[in-house]
Amino acid sequence: FDPITVGYRFVVPEPARRSVNRFFTNVNSTQSLVNDIFQLEWRDARRTFVRLVINSTAGIGGLFDPATAWGFEGHVSDFGQTLALAGVPTGPYLVLPLFGPSDARDAVGLGVDSFFHPTFFILPGMDALFFSTSSGFSERESHYEELKALEESSIDYYSALRSGFIQNREAQVWVR
């Protein structure tokens, strides 16, 4: 995906790339809202709902993020995290084609989370492939420099990427 990422970065200016990332973050907040409720995190659910309403309206579908400027910080909750909090172990590290790094628990969570996206009802069957791949590409682009630095400084890039993913995911799951 490096040639596509480099081309995207060349053609699309930085402010537009940030807007695309914010759009995907806004649409993903529906899954965060449902998982906040599953996790009984009522304050997070309220904040996620308020952010979704503000950014979907005043933020023009999430292209802008007035909610943060108004004091409503965002966060991410997913079904993999919900499963972790319920005591489900991670399982083996996986690299899912077109979706990227994961583990067995999060792979199941990815499938369940797809039901909580509004796009599931608009693009049935194609939603996970189109939306998750596009948001994953946007996320990858936003970390392009870090990934290149890791690749250049690693003896074993795959092992370094796996280790970084596992550590980052553990931090995401257990942040409170």
Secondary structure, 3 states (H helix, E strand, C coil): CHHHHHHHHHHCCHHHHHHHHHHHHHHHHHHHHHHHHHCCCHHHHHHHHHHHHHHHHCCCCCCCCHHHHCCCCCCCCCHHHHHHHCCCCCCCEEEECCCEEEEHHHHHHHHHHHHHCCHHHHCCCCHHHHHHHHHHHHHHHHCHHHHHHHHHHCCCHHHHHHHHHHHHHHHHHHCC
